[in-house]
Amino acid sequence: MSLSPDRLPAPHLAPASGSAAGSASGAFAIETHGLSKHFGKLTAVDGLTISVPAGTIAGFIGPNGAGKTTTIRLLLGLVRPDAGSATILGQPLTNLPGYLPRVGALIEAPAFYPSLSGRANLEVLARLGGYPGARVREVLDLMGLSDRARDRVGSYSSGMKQRLGVAMALLPDPDLLILDEPANGLDPLGIIATRDLLRRLHEQGKTIFLSSHLLGELEQVADWLVMLHQGKALYNGPARAFLDQHQGASFEERFLALLKGEHQ
Ligand code: ATP
């Protein structure tokens, strides 16, 4: 399902105040309600309530330390929330086996076997996950790694490792793809290739939740936006509506204006 902006729920401006439609409808790939995570005295995620419609490319933006990676780790069950709840692909956060097989994720620096080739790394994962062997060649092709597939991962550049990380996330042919800074280390060609890939996945009806500091890049691909600041949502709504609030302003200018408003 692909939702065009005019069919999307109304944008939620700060503080994001809950979903505009019930999760029972399946309209949202990700919904969180009052999600919080503390590390000692530090509040990394602070009562976060967001909703990401199924079939969108959702940009997840915010300054360094805003809580983006922690939110993604919460969604993937890598850390436990201190409060709140979430639904991913219609399943509660507490039912990881119910949704994780349909989720592909690239988060922080992915771990590889450096002495194995890129292909072998993917084959190990495919066997462990029970994915068809043919999928390995497909994701290598998708990520432009086929030429170097037989080389040891230890000999890969950081951009090639990043591509391999995205290839790993794509292995399960996921309904929801969560990517934390996928453009890290990519050259301009890699960035353009990733943009094209995201658009193709979007056309297939997949949901993509994408954290990035490359606002110009997000402006080109995202149809939904979640903006985080100090663990709270400053904006959760259609990207178009975000830009329309200030005609002619770019994502970057709007983002800075919102942040400035927060600090006044
Ligand atoms: P960046 O854009 O710099 O990657 P981010 O938005 O992803 O930042 P997080 O990595 O989620 O931010 O960090 C949010 C806050 O939580 C930061 O202040 C960070 O120092 C803190 N934090 C994250 N993980 C831990 C941890 N394991 N232990 C202690 N503090 C943590």
Residues whose N, C-alpha, C, O or C-beta is under 5 A from the ligand:
A	BS01	ATP	F39 A44 G62 P63 N64 G65 A66 G67 K68 T69 T70 T71
